[in-house]
Amino acid sequence: MTFCNTPLQNLLHLQTLFMLSFSVIISGELQLREQQVKNTIDLLEEGATIPFISRYRKERTGSLDEVQIAAIKERHEKLCELEKRKQTVLNSIEEQEKLTDDLRDRIDKCLSMTELEDIYLPYKPKRRTRAEIAREKGLEPLAKILMRQVDNDVENKALSFIKGDVKDADDALKGACDIIAEWVNENEVARNSIRTIFSREAVISSRVIKGKEVDGDKYRDYFELEEPLRRCSSHRLLAMRRGESEGILRVAIQTEEERCLERLDKLFVKSRNAASEQVSIAITDSYKRLLKPSIETEFAAASKEKADAEAIRVFAENLKQLLLAAPLGQKRVMGVDPGFRTGCKIVCLNEQGVLLHHDVIYPHPPQSDVSKASDKITRLIAQFQIQAVAIGNGTASRETEQFFQNYIPQHDLQLFVVSENGASVYSASKIAREEFPDEDVTVRGAVSIGRRLMDPLSELVKIDPKSIGVGQYQHDVNQTELKTALDQTVENCVNKVGVQVNTASKYLLTYISGLGPQLAQNIVDYRTANGAFKSRKELMKVPKMGAKTFEQAAGFLRVENVGNPLDNSAVHPESYPVVEQMAKDLQCTVADLITNEELRKKVDVKKYVTEKIGLPTLVDIIEELAKPGRDPRQQLEAFAFDPTIKEIQDLKIGQVLPGVVTNITNFGAFVDIGIHENGLVHVSQIADRFVSNPAEVLSLHQHVTVRVLDVDLVRKRVSLSMKQA
């Protein structure tokens, strides 16, 4: 979504005044200080990125984090969209010569799109409705007479309107009621009254479509489901909507009709006579034909939007944990893509992940050539000085893991099972073809598995996040909003870790604050033509690297083993002078300041506060000097599955097994216990206490102990518990 620069140019008020009002609105909604919000909006409009603002502009934002800055950005964009829509509405009403000062004021003060559309509804150009046809027949005066509700002889009143296409009194009354029905539907108070009832009492129901019971067996839990809409969880609502889109379920949102009609009658029926009876007839028609479908659609969209937002939040949090998973680091790795009939694809990678060799072994049936496979692996380990083995967790994973444990125990190797999710997508992608134009998809997939062990972040940025396997109904949510959220998550993670500019791929560089695909490619091209960068300052020589872009990117780009040690740290170049002044005051070098803790303790940061650099930045600088360029990710820990469990048939109720958390949703967590099917720990089985959000207790890749509760061999589902396990 493009950030709004001047959304109110065509309005009568000055843009700066509206910007201030935006700040007031957002600060109230997010419970932040107005100045924090205003400064953040200013920085975003100046072209600053969220990672840059949160890391290097703490003085201006009051130390807001990425989540808070993103929330400000999103709300500001929505307010900008609202202002644009207001201008369209004002122009439309003005063209109809119906714009009054009072109406303009109401529109100007609108804070929601729903409220704005309600105000606009009576003036909105319409297709040829029943009410419009009745107006063309000259029946609006009769509708006004009926709405006054003072006449008991409506038949007699209707007779005077029989002319042209109006055949008789009944026809006249019917047309007048059509007009009244439209008035009721377009009445703001009426719409809000029905919304109130829906918000409190609406029920969402799903029913299986007759004849679809077998095809829709996976939706069995939703064949006869009914619950209050406000209590319907995100995953259940999305599941129902998916079943509806696949033609399996019929989903409806409804409330008690009598309650709604009573509320409308109280609003519009003012007497007890024949005219009032006609109004009541029109109200019933309006509710059933216009108002109810409109509000139901509105609530369906709103509930879907809310469910989407929750699913996207869960996905983004899982993705963040996956991207920030512990790396093995720069070691020589053997990547293994396991298989039975087609064999296990083997690749050997150096410390930088460069492909040195690839091969195939056949230790499993039908070939079962264990001896030859063992000899080949032994030779490759010695030839390429392999230090660790990464085995994909797909088909034949457990058997391959057992092979390595049984036949090469004499080698001092670390053995890891790595998620294959998305590896096949990567291997067939344009990125993989560019990296390995002469290799087939099987080799590329094995390389991806090996590199994921070395540095998950660097490898996973090449894959569409939706294919990584940590989402919740990711294909059912708003794809534009999902992409925005996931791109922002990847950008935040990459910039949190930082990258070595002399070894990073263009795909990783793309996500660095301020760069993008073209500049990332330019950096790689410059590096290829001129050799390794010798300083951060040299980045300014890269084509199209302007001062503003350098400002945004420099702090997240590391240059190691060069003259200035700050170039390999998260200290921004704009802050180099203050670090140099600290060193000068202590009569030492910057390098001494980094290596000597006693010297750092002598620094009184308050002495270095200026108009541009405040305490938050100075504190960050001192912390960074203590561990320059430190990777914020955790250390990788080895893990072993139960060797007796290889397939779902091996499971028995009550067994206690080690496992690894592979996905977290609102309804629970999926755990890999060493078989093809991941088991589900329902949210109610995570702990002995009440857990509302599994993510507060568990994290991806967490090693857990689980107990088998149930095994459904037909549906291939495993239920697990962490209670008393």
VOBAMAR-728860 format. One line per 5 residues: number of its first residue (from 1); for each residue x, y, z of C-alpha. Coordinates in pm, 1 decimal. Layout:
VOBAMAR-728860
NUM> X,Y,Z | ...
//
This chain:
VOBAMAR-728860
1> 0.0,0.0,0.0 | 140.9,337.7,-96.3 | 186.1,582.6,187.4 | -34.7,891.1,159.0 | 151.2,1222.1,118.6
6> -110.5,1495.9,79.7 | -453.3,1333.8,117.6 | -643.4,1657.0,181.1 | -521.0,1889.1,-95.0 | -870.5,1943.5,-232.8
11> -1041.9,2007.7,98.7 | -1102.5,2353.7,241.3 | -889.2,2300.5,551.3 | -512.4,2320.6,556.8 | -334.7,1987.6,535.8
16> -122.6,2057.3,840.5 | -431.1,2105.2,1055.8 | -569.0,1771.9,937.8 | -232.4,1605.8,999.7 | -252.3,1729.2,1356.8
21> -606.4,1592.5,1386.1 | -487.4,1259.9,1244.5 | -221.7,1252.4,1516.6 | -483.8,1324.4,1780.8 | -714.0,1049.0,1651.7
26> -437.0,787.9,1624.2 | -277.1,875.5,1958.2 | -614.9,830.4,2126.9 | -682.4,497.0,1957.4 | -333.8,353.5,2020.1
31> -287.1,520.9,2360.2 | 31.3,698.6,2257.1 | 142.1,1057.4,2299.5 | 33.3,1285.3,2016.6 | 390.3,1403.1,1952.7
36> 509.0,1043.6,1915.3 | 246.8,981.1,1648.5 | 305.4,1309.1,1465.3 | 683.6,1258.4,1454.0 | 638.0,900.4,1331.1
41> 405.1,1013.4,1051.5 | 655.7,1285.0,955.4 | 939.2,1029.8,937.7 | 731.9,792.3,725.7 | 641.7,1075.8,489.5
46> 1011.1,1164.2,464.6 | 1068.2,812.7,326.6 | 1208.1,646.5,638.8 | 1142.3,273.7,682.2 | 995.2,111.0,990.3
51> 1320.1,-72.3,1088.7 | 1521.7,250.7,1052.3 | 1273.8,454.7,1256.6 | 1251.7,200.5,1538.4 | 1631.3,153.3,1558.8
56> 1779.7,494.0,1484.6 | 1511.3,754.6,1555.5 | 1411.6,666.7,1912.4 | 1442.4,1026.9,2029.4 | 1175.5,1141.7,1783.4
61> 933.4,855.2,1840.2 | 977.5,805.0,2212.8 | 1133.9,460.8,2149.6 | 834.8,310.8,1966.9 | 893.0,-43.8,1837.9
66> 822.3,-189.3,1492.5 | 472.7,-308.7,1587.9 | 365.0,33.2,1716.9 | 512.2,216.2,1416.6 | 339.8,-25.6,1177.3
71> 9.4,32.9,1359.8 | 49.2,409.9,1321.3 | 130.9,367.8,952.9 | -168.9,141.9,890.1 | -416.3,365.9,1073.1
76> -281.8,676.8,901.0 | -323.6,511.5,562.4 | -684.7,423.5,646.2 | -753.8,781.3,751.9 | -600.2,901.3,424.6
81> -827.1,664.2,233.0 | -1122.3,795.6,432.5 | -1035.4,1154.7,342.1 | -1011.8,1065.3,-26.6 | -1351.0,897.0,-8.3
86> -1494.9,1202.5,171.9 | -1383.8,1422.5,-116.0 | -1552.3,1190.6,-367.6 | -1873.1,1193.8,-161.9 | -1868.0,1575.0,-123.4
91> -1814.6,1620.4,-496.6 | -2100.5,1383.0,-578.5 | -2348.8,1552.8,-343.0 | -2237.8,1897.0,-461.3 | -2301.1,1799.2,-824.0
96> -2656.0,1708.1,-718.9 | -2684.3,2058.0,-563.0 | -2783.4,1901.1,-229.7 | -2471.9,1984.0,-23.9 | -2557.6,2195.6,280.1
101> -2317.8,2337.9,538.8 | -2454.8,2097.2,798.4 | -2406.3,1797.8,568.7 | -2050.9,1907.9,481.8 | -1971.4,1942.8,852.5
106> -2105.7,1593.3,928.0 | -1899.2,1443.1,648.3 | -1585.2,1630.6,757.9 | -1620.6,1497.4,1112.9 | -1668.7,1134.0,1004.8
111> -1415.0,890.9,1152.9 | -1525.6,564.1,992.1 | -1601.7,445.7,641.5 | -1926.6,283.9,760.3 | -2056.3,612.2,902.0
116> -1957.1,796.7,585.6 | -2133.5,547.6,358.7 | -2447.6,569.6,574.0 | -2453.9,947.0,533.0 | -2395.8,913.3,159.5
121> -2650.6,636.4,100.6 | -2955.7,862.7,34.2 | -2750.4,1063.2,-219.7 | -2567.9,773.9,-381.2 | -2651.9,733.2,-752.8
126> -2865.9,421.7,-778.7 | -2959.1,172.8,-1039.3 | -3330.8,171.8,-1131.9 | -3476.3,42.3,-805.7 | -3841.2,-27.8,-723.9
131> -3848.3,298.6,-528.0 | -3705.8,488.0,-826.1 | -3971.6,340.2,-1056.4 | -4241.0,445.7,-806.3 | -4101.2,799.6,-801.2
136> -4115.2,809.8,-1179.1 | -4485.2,724.1,-1146.1 | -4529.6,1027.7,-921.3 | -4593.8,833.8,-601.5 | -4346.5,1008.7,-366.1
141> -4613.7,1255.3,-241.0 | -4832.2,957.3,-144.9 | -4538.2,803.5,41.7 | -4498.4,1129.8,236.1 | -4868.6,1129.4,320.7
146> -4844.1,774.5,453.1 | -4532.7,857.3,658.0 | -4723.1,1138.2,834.8 | -4958.8,864.7,961.6 | -5257.7,1092.9,1015.4
151> -5496.4,944.9,753.9 | -5714.2,643.9,814.0 | -5866.3,641.6,466.0 | -5551.3,559.5,267.2 | -5747.7,393.7,-11.6
156> -5920.9,723.2,-88.8 | -5589.3,910.4,-82.9 | -5440.5,655.7,-319.0 | -5720.0,701.4,-575.1 | -5595.9,1049.6,-667.3
161> -5264.3,896.4,-780.1 | -5418.3,661.7,-1036.8 | -5279.9,782.0,-1366.8 | -5034.5,668.0,-1630.5 | -4873.0,342.1,-1523.3
166> -5053.7,340.3,-1186.0 | -5343.1,103.2,-1244.9 | -5536.4,117.0,-918.0 | -5519.5,215.3,-550.8 | -5335.8,-102.8,-451.7
171> -5074.0,-32.8,-717.5 | -5034.5,321.3,-585.4 | -4999.6,204.5,-223.6 | -4752.2,-65.1,-324.4 | -4534.3,190.0,-504.5
176> -4552.3,431.2,-208.2 | -4446.8,148.6,23.3 | -4148.0,76.5,-201.8 | -4036.3,437.3,-153.2 | -4088.0,414.4,226.1
181> -3890.8,87.8,231.8 | -3598.4,268.1,69.8 | -3624.3,555.6,320.3 | -3611.6,306.3,608.4 | -3312.0,130.6,457.2
186> -3126.1,460.2,408.3 | -3202.5,594.3,756.4 | -2884.7,613.2,967.9 | -3063.9,557.1,1297.5 | -3242.7,251.4,1159.1
191> -2922.0,101.4,1021.5 | -2733.8,160.6,1346.0 | -3020.2,8.6,1547.2 | -3007.2,-311.5,1342.6 | -2626.1,-310.8,1361.8
196> -2650.8,-294.9,1741.5 | -2877.9,-599.3,1748.8 | -2650.0,-788.4,1507.6 | -2338.5,-699.9,1707.5 | -2493.0,-833.7,2028.3
201> -2706.2,-1122.4,1907.9 | -2600.2,-1231.3,1557.1 | -2549.5,-1605.1,1516.2 | -2330.6,-1764.4,1249.0 | -2442.2,-2105.0,1127.7
206> -2309.1,-2357.0,880.9 | -2492.2,-2652.3,730.8 | -2367.7,-2914.8,490.7 | -2524.1,-2892.4,145.5 | -2731.0,-3202.5,79.5
211> -2532.3,-3461.9,-115.7 | -2193.4,-3313.2,-21.8 | -2141.5,-3515.4,297.6 | -1879.5,-3750.2,149.8 | -1690.6,-3489.9,-57.5
216> -1677.1,-3256.1,238.5 | -1577.0,-3505.5,506.0 | -1290.4,-3281.6,624.4 | -1554.4,-3021.1,715.5 | -1750.8,-3271.5,926.4
221> -1712.2,-3053.6,1237.0 | -1906.0,-2777.9,1056.5 | -2194.6,-2983.2,911.6 | -2428.6,-2865.4,1189.0 | -2267.0,-2572.4,1368.0
226> -2425.3,-2266.3,1522.8 | -2266.9,-2014.3,1761.5 | -2272.5,-1641.8,1844.9 | -2079.4,-1450.8,1580.7 | -1889.5,-1244.1,1836.6
231> -1752.5,-1564.2,1991.9 | -1662.2,-1738.8,1666.9 | -1285.0,-1781.1,1653.9 | -1078.6,-1681.4,1354.2 | -987.6,-2035.4,1248.8
236> -1347.4,-2162.7,1271.5 | -1485.5,-1872.4,1070.5 | -1219.2,-1912.9,800.3 | -1281.7,-2287.9,788.1 | -1654.5,-2228.3,737.2
241> -1591.4,-1970.1,466.2 | -1353.4,-2207.6,289.6 | -1615.4,-2483.3,302.9 | -1867.4,-2236.0,163.5 | -1637.6,-2136.9,-125.4
246> -1578.6,-2504.3,-207.1 | -1955.2,-2565.1,-229.6 | -1966.3,-2792.5,76.6 | -2125.4,-2566.7,338.1 | -2402.2,-2308.8,346.9
251> -2306.4,-2030.2,587.2 | -2542.2,-1763.3,720.0 | -2531.4,-1478.1,970.4 | -2868.5,-1394.0,1119.0 | -3049.4,-1267.2,1424.3
256> -3403.7,-1279.0,1557.6 | -3625.0,-1115.4,1295.4 | -3903.2,-1013.2,1535.4 | -3657.9,-814.8,1752.8 | -3535.8,-619.6,1452.0
261> -3885.5,-547.2,1324.0 | -3996.5,-433.2,1670.5 | -3703.5,-191.5,1686.9 | -3784.3,-51.0,1341.9 | -4155.3,-20.5,1424.9
266> -4064.8,184.6,1733.1 | -3861.7,416.9,1514.8 | -4112.3,469.7,1233.2 | -4465.2,368.1,1336.7 | -4608.3,672.4,1516.3
271> -4982.0,597.6,1521.0 | -5245.6,326.9,1493.7 | -5433.4,378.7,1171.5 | -5444.6,256.3,813.4 | -5147.0,474.4,715.3
276> -4941.9,326.2,1001.4 | -5032.5,-22.8,880.0 | -4893.6,63.2,535.4 | -4575.2,196.8,697.2 | -4542.8,-125.8,898.2
281> -4584.3,-328.9,577.8 | -4311.5,-116.6,415.9 | -4082.6,-166.4,719.8 | -4115.0,-546.1,698.9 | -4040.4,-536.3,326.1
286> -3746.6,-300.2,382.5 | -3594.2,-523.4,649.3 | -3629.4,-848.7,456.3 | -3544.3,-717.3,109.0 | -3293.9,-435.8,175.5
291> -3179.0,-380.1,531.7 | -3117.0,-734.8,652.2 | -2918.2,-846.9,341.6 | -2715.2,-525.3,357.6 | -2629.4,-555.6,729.6
296> -2569.8,-929.1,700.6 | -2323.2,-866.4,415.7 | -2162.0,-592.8,622.3 | -2117.4,-822.5,923.6 | -1996.2,-1107.3,704.4
301> -1730.6,-876.9,560.9 | -1640.4,-732.2,901.9 | -1612.7,-1074.7,1067.2 | -1404.6,-1201.9,775.9 | -1179.9,-895.6,800.5
306> -1136.2,-954.1,1173.1 | -1061.7,-1324.2,1117.9 | -816.5,-1235.0,840.9 | -636.7,-990.0,1068.9 | -600.8,-1252.0,1341.6
311> -484.5,-1522.6,1099.5 | -233.3,-1282.1,943.9 | -107.5,-1186.2,1289.9 | -54.7,-1552.6,1381.6 | 116.5,-1620.5,1048.4
316> 344.9,-1317.9,1081.5 | 445.4,-1417.2,1435.0 | 521.8,-1774.8,1325.0 | 716.7,-1646.8,1026.5 | 916.9,-1416.1,1251.0
321> 1013.8,-1707.1,1476.4 | 1100.6,-1922.2,1177.1 | 1319.6,-1653.8,1018.6 | 1494.3,-1585.6,1347.9 | 1555.3,-1956.1,1416.2
326> 1899.5,-2043.8,1548.7 | 2160.9,-2080.3,1270.3 | 2436.9,-2342.6,1269.5 | 2673.3,-2081.8,1127.5 | 2958.7,-2108.2,879.5
331> 3036.1,-2479.3,872.9 | 3078.4,-2731.1,593.9 | 2742.8,-2900.8,556.6 | 2605.2,-3204.9,376.4 | 2245.6,-3148.7,271.2
336> 2029.7,-3459.2,224.0 | 1692.6,-3472.8,47.9 | 1574.9,-3822.9,150.4 | 1377.4,-4065.0,-64.0 | 1308.5,-4434.6,-117.6
341> 1279.3,-4536.5,-481.9 | 1456.1,-4231.2,-626.3 | 1729.6,-4238.3,-362.2 | 1865.3,-3969.9,-129.2 | 2005.1,-3660.1,-302.2
346> 2332.3,-3550.6,-143.1 | 2500.4,-3208.7,-171.6 | 2822.3,-3087.1,-12.8 | 2844.4,-2715.4,73.0 | 3135.0,-2504.6,193.5
351> 3120.1,-2253.7,480.8 | 2953.4,-1993.4,257.7 | 2692.2,-2236.9,127.7 | 2861.3,-2277.1,-212.4 | 2777.5,-2606.5,-385.8
356> 3092.8,-2820.8,-410.9 | 2951.0,-3157.7,-513.1 | 2625.1,-3348.9,-552.9 | 2547.8,-3721.6,-564.7 | 2278.1,-3984.9,-496.7
361> 2276.7,-4282.9,-259.3 | 2024.7,-4570.6,-236.4 | 2033.4,-4707.0,119.9 | 1659.7,-4779.0,136.5 | 1424.7,-5023.1,-40.3
366> 1385.6,-5118.6,-316.3 | 1763.5,-5096.0,-386.9 | 1879.1,-5119.2,-21.5 | 2242.0,-5066.1,-125.9 | 2355.2,-4980.9,226.3
371> 2720.9,-5074.0,186.6 | 2779.1,-4865.6,-123.8 | 2589.3,-4572.3,26.0 | 2795.4,-4590.2,345.4 | 3123.0,-4598.3,150.9
376> 3020.7,-4302.0,-61.9 | 2913.6,-4092.5,236.6 | 3235.1,-4175.1,423.5 | 3441.2,-4067.3,122.2 | 3246.7,-3742.4,71.4
381> 3271.8,-3649.2,440.3 | 3648.6,-3684.6,427.4 | 3692.3,-3522.8,84.4 | 3489.6,-3211.2,164.5 | 3563.5,-3197.5,539.1
386> 3194.8,-3209.2,628.6 | 3111.8,-3093.3,983.2 | 2732.6,-3130.5,994.5 | 2451.5,-3313.1,812.5 | 2110.0,-3159.8,738.7
391> 1839.3,-3415.9,655.1 | 1504.4,-3303.0,515.0 | 1200.2,-3407.7,718.9 | 998.6,-3544.9,425.8 | 952.9,-3899.9,297.1
396> 1218.9,-4145.6,428.4 | 1351.9,-3885.7,672.2 | 1355.2,-4114.0,978.2 | 1509.0,-4401.6,783.2 | 1780.4,-4171.6,645.3
401> 1851.6,-4031.9,990.7 | 1888.6,-4388.3,1120.7 | 2122.7,-4474.6,832.8 | 2355.9,-4188.2,919.6 | 2348.9,-4279.7,1288.6
406> 2419.9,-4648.6,1219.8 | 2677.3,-4640.1,945.0 | 2894.0,-4337.5,1008.3 | 2931.7,-4319.7,1389.2 | 3308.0,-4292.5,1354.8
411> 3277.1,-3938.6,1214.4 | 3251.5,-3645.2,1451.3 | 2939.6,-3503.7,1287.6 | 2644.2,-3300.5,1406.5 | 2318.8,-3444.7,1271.3
416> 2005.5,-3230.9,1223.8 | 1658.8,-3288.6,1076.2 | 1548.0,-2976.4,885.8 | 1202.0,-2870.7,766.9 | 1152.4,-2920.1,392.8
421> 851.7,-2686.9,372.6 | 887.3,-2469.8,63.6 | 1204.4,-2644.0,-62.5 | 1022.7,-2780.8,-368.7 | 876.0,-2435.0,-434.8
426> 1224.3,-2282.3,-418.4 | 1382.2,-2554.2,-635.9 | 1143.7,-2476.0,-925.0 | 1158.8,-2097.1,-879.8 | 1324.9,-1831.8,-1091.7
431> 1565.1,-1759.5,-804.4 | 1682.5,-2123.7,-795.3 | 1725.8,-2128.4,-1173.0 | 1937.6,-1814.7,-1151.4 | 2152.4,-1964.2,-873.3
436> 2186.3,-2310.6,-1026.1 | 2105.4,-2293.3,-1397.7 | 2282.2,-2623.9,-1471.7 | 2133.3,-2830.4,-1186.9 | 1797.4,-3004.9,-1166.3
441> 1529.2,-2942.6,-904.9 | 1640.6,-3229.6,-680.6 | 1988.9,-3082.5,-638.4 | 1849.1,-2735.3,-575.3 | 1612.9,-2873.7,-309.8
446> 1897.5,-3050.4,-127.0 | 2103.6,-2728.8,-136.3 | 1813.5,-2539.3,17.9 | 1789.0,-2796.3,299.8 | 2162.7,-2767.4,373.5
451> 2163.2,-2388.6,363.9 | 1858.8,-2368.2,591.8 | 2063.5,-2535.6,862.2 | 2350.4,-2290.4,817.1 | 2136.9,-1974.8,810.9
456> 1757.4,-2009.7,798.5 | 1703.1,-1637.5,742.6 | 1929.1,-1610.2,436.9 | 1765.7,-1909.9,271.4 | 1401.2,-1860.2,362.4
461> 1387.4,-1505.3,222.4 | 1403.3,-1667.6,-122.2 | 1074.8,-1851.1,-70.6 | 720.1,-1714.7,-78.4 | 628.6,-1707.4,294.0
466> 293.3,-1871.2,217.0 | 482.9,-2185.4,113.8 | 687.1,-2219.9,432.0 | 410.7,-2403.7,615.7 | 358.9,-2199.5,931.7
471> 30.8,-2027.7,846.0 | -334.1,-2063.2,943.6 | -568.5,-2057.9,641.1 | -318.1,-1830.9,463.9 | -477.1,-1891.2,123.3
476> -820.3,-1780.6,249.7 | -730.0,-1438.0,388.5 | -695.8,-1104.3,209.1 | -388.5,-1166.1,-4.6 | -287.1,-800.1,-34.1
481> -290.6,-750.1,342.7 | -116.4,-1083.6,395.2 | 164.4,-989.2,157.0 | 205.8,-648.9,322.9 | 228.3,-805.2,669.0
486> 465.4,-1083.3,564.7 | 693.2,-852.4,365.6 | 712.4,-623.5,667.9 | 790.7,-921.0,892.5 | 1072.1,-1037.3,664.1
491> 1210.2,-682.6,643.8 | 1203.1,-644.4,1022.9 | 1378.0,-979.7,1076.0 | 1650.7,-916.7,817.0 | 1725.2,-574.9,959.6
496> 1715.6,-702.7,1318.2 | 1993.1,-949.1,1235.5 | 2181.1,-732.7,983.5 | 2377.0,-872.5,688.8 | 2738.6,-897.5,584.9
501> 2748.6,-690.1,269.2 | 3042.1,-885.2,123.0 | 2870.4,-1225.5,139.5 | 2496.3,-1153.4,134.6 | 2290.6,-1261.6,-165.4
506> 2090.8,-1003.8,-359.2 | 1773.0,-1168.9,-225.0 | 1877.2,-1098.3,133.9 | 1998.1,-747.2,49.4 | 1661.0,-670.9,-109.6
511> 1500.2,-659.8,235.1 | 1754.3,-423.5,388.4 | 1599.6,-91.4,487.1 | 1581.8,144.2,189.3 | 1732.8,-88.3,-74.3
516> 1492.9,-299.4,-281.4 | 1570.2,-533.9,-575.2 | 1751.9,-286.9,-804.1 | 1994.7,-149.5,-546.4 | 2054.8,-499.3,-408.7
521> 2156.2,-609.6,-757.2 | 2374.5,-299.4,-796.9 | 2557.7,-383.3,-473.1 | 2624.3,-739.8,-591.4 | 2738.3,-612.7,-933.6
526> 2971.6,-357.6,-774.3 | 3111.7,-625.9,-542.7 | 3172.2,-856.7,-839.2 | 3347.9,-584.2,-1040.0 | 3552.8,-424.1,-762.2
531> 3602.9,-691.8,-500.9 | 3491.1,-685.2,-139.2 | 3376.8,-358.6,16.0 | 3648.0,-210.1,236.7 | 3418.2,20.1,434.9
536> 3057.3,127.3,472.5 | 3149.1,457.4,311.7 | 3238.6,272.9,-9.0 | 2869.7,184.8,-46.8 | 2818.8,542.6,-165.1
541> 3003.0,444.6,-486.5 | 2730.8,192.8,-576.3 | 2520.0,324.4,-867.1 | 2194.8,492.2,-750.3 | 2301.6,480.6,-383.3
546> 2199.2,830.2,-275.3 | 2254.8,993.0,62.3 | 1898.7,920.9,180.4 | 1918.3,553.5,86.5 | 2260.2,522.2,249.7
551> 2117.0,674.9,567.0 | 1835.2,416.3,569.8 | 2052.5,112.8,490.4 | 2400.5,168.1,633.2 | 2328.5,71.7,994.1
556> 2200.2,-271.5,888.8 | 2489.2,-352.7,652.5 | 2802.3,-498.5,812.1 | 3155.1,-489.4,669.1 | 3385.9,-718.9,866.9
561> 3763.8,-730.3,890.5 | 3815.8,-369.4,781.3 | 3993.2,-67.4,929.3 | 3701.8,81.9,1122.7 | 3554.7,-176.1,1366.7
566> 3230.9,24.2,1379.0 | 3166.0,-81.0,1018.4 | 3096.0,-430.6,1153.1 | 2849.2,-311.0,1414.4 | 2494.4,-176.5,1440.7
571> 2629.6,169.8,1523.6 | 2506.4,400.7,1247.7 | 2771.7,599.3,1057.0 | 2597.7,920.1,1164.2 | 2697.3,829.4,1522.2
576> 3063.8,752.7,1449.3 | 3175.3,1102.5,1560.8 | 3027.0,1059.0,1907.8 | 3198.4,718.6,1952.2 | 3525.3,869.3,1834.1
581> 3479.4,1153.4,2084.3 | 3422.3,900.5,2364.8 | 3748.0,726.4,2269.4 | 3932.5,1058.7,2247.9 | 3809.5,1164.7,2592.8
586> 3935.5,836.1,2736.8 | 4261.7,867.0,2540.3 | 4212.0,534.5,2365.5 | 4110.1,403.3,2026.0 | 3763.2,295.2,1917.1
591> 3894.9,-62.0,1903.5 | 4008.8,-29.1,2268.0 | 3661.4,91.8,2361.7 | 3511.2,-219.9,2203.0 | 3747.5,-471.3,2363.0
596> 3786.5,-313.5,2708.5 | 3481.4,-330.9,2934.6 | 3647.9,-114.2,3202.7 | 3689.4,168.3,2952.5 | 3321.3,147.6,2851.6
601> 3216.0,169.5,3216.5 | 3395.1,504.4,3239.9 | 3178.9,657.6,2966.9 | 2922.5,902.5,3106.7 | 2668.3,895.4,2823.9
606> 2487.7,1204.6,2954.8 | 2791.5,1413.1,2854.4 | 2730.8,1329.3,2488.2 | 2362.6,1420.1,2466.3 | 2298.6,1674.0,2189.0
611> 1995.7,1803.3,2000.1 | 2031.8,1515.0,1752.3 | 2154.3,1232.8,1978.7 | 1968.0,1152.8,2299.9 | 2004.4,896.8,2575.5
616> 1816.8,613.3,2394.7 | 2067.0,620.1,2104.9 | 2366.9,659.2,2334.7 | 2256.1,362.8,2546.8 | 2216.5,155.1,2228.5
621> 2566.8,256.7,2119.5 | 2725.4,145.7,2447.5 | 2538.0,-186.8,2433.5 | 2651.3,-240.5,2074.4 | 3015.0,-162.8,2157.7
626> 3002.0,-443.9,2413.1 | 2903.7,-697.9,2143.9 | 2955.8,-540.5,1802.0 | 2768.9,-716.8,1522.8 | 2636.9,-981.6,1761.7
631> 2377.7,-1210.8,1605.0 | 2058.9,-1174.6,1813.5 | 1949.4,-1529.1,1731.5 | 1985.5,-1816.9,1978.2 | 2232.9,-2102.3,1960.4
636> 2127.3,-2414.9,1769.7 | 2059.3,-2721.7,1983.6 | 2072.6,-3083.3,1867.4 | 1756.5,-3294.6,1894.0 | 1668.2,-3663.2,1856.6
641> 1328.4,-3827.8,1798.0 | 1227.4,-4153.7,1964.0 | 1404.5,-4417.0,1747.4 | 1115.6,-4664.6,1784.3 | 858.8,-4430.1,1625.8
646> 877.8,-4404.0,1247.1 | 516.6,-4405.0,1126.1 | 169.5,-4340.4,1261.5 | 104.1,-4713.3,1313.7 | 386.8,-4719.8,1572.0
651> 198.0,-4485.9,1804.3 | 11.7,-4607.1,2111.9 | -217.8,-4405.1,2335.4 | -32.3,-4295.0,2647.7 | 317.3,-4294.0,2493.3
656> 540.5,-4006.8,2601.0 | 760.1,-3876.5,2318.7 | 1002.1,-3593.8,2240.4 | 887.9,-3348.9,1972.5 | 952.6,-3017.9,1802.0
661> 691.8,-2741.7,1761.4 | 646.3,-2679.8,1387.9 | 342.6,-2450.2,1372.2 | 138.7,-2243.1,1617.7 | -224.1,-2147.7,1564.1
666> -495.7,-1997.4,1782.4 | -642.1,-2339.8,1849.8 | -317.4,-2514.3,1941.5 | 25.9,-2617.9,1821.0 | 146.5,-2879.2,1574.6
671> 436.1,-3095.2,1691.2 | 669.5,-3313.2,1484.8 | 723.4,-3642.5,1668.0 | 921.6,-3808.0,1390.1 | 644.3,-3935.9,1162.9
676> 498.2,-3793.7,843.4 | 192.3,-3652.3,1022.1 | 242.6,-3371.8,1272.4 | 40.7,-3417.9,1591.4 | -188.3,-3147.7,1731.0
681> -164.7,-3026.5,2088.8 | -500.4,-2852.9,2135.5 | -486.5,-2526.2,2328.9 | -665.8,-2701.2,2618.4 | -383.1,-2959.4,2637.5
686> -83.4,-2725.0,2642.7 | -67.7,-2669.5,3018.9 | -242.9,-2755.5,3345.0 | -359.7,-2394.5,3362.5 | -586.2,-2200.8,3122.2
691> -405.5,-2089.2,2805.1 | -578.0,-1835.7,2581.0 | -298.1,-1789.9,2329.4 | -62.2,-2082.2,2251.5 | 204.6,-1836.5,2129.7
696> 241.4,-1704.5,2484.2 | 355.7,-2048.7,2600.3 | 520.8,-2205.2,2295.6 | 755.4,-2097.7,2017.6 | 854.3,-2251.2,1685.6
701> 1135.7,-2508.9,1701.8 | 1084.0,-2543.2,2075.8 | 1173.6,-2890.9,2202.3 | 879.3,-3035.0,2397.3 | 766.6,-3360.8,2554.9
706> 418.6,-3480.1,2459.6 | 181.7,-3764.6,2544.4 | -27.1,-3941.6,2278.5 | -399.2,-3889.5,2346.5 | -557.4,-4033.4,2033.8
711> -459.8,-4177.9,1696.1 | -705.1,-4162.2,1402.8 | -555.3,-4393.4,1139.9 | -835.3,-4327.7,888.9 | -802.6,-3949.1,890.7
716> -429.2,-3968.3,978.0 | -467.4,-3739.5,1277.0 | -272.7,-3754.1,1600.6 | -390.2,-3580.3,1918.3 | -120.4,-3495.1,2173.0
721> -103.4,-3344.4,2520.2 | 167.6,-3160.7,2708.3 | -10.1,-3208.1,3040.4 | 174.7,-3443.3,3277.1 | 408.7,-3533.0,2992.6
//
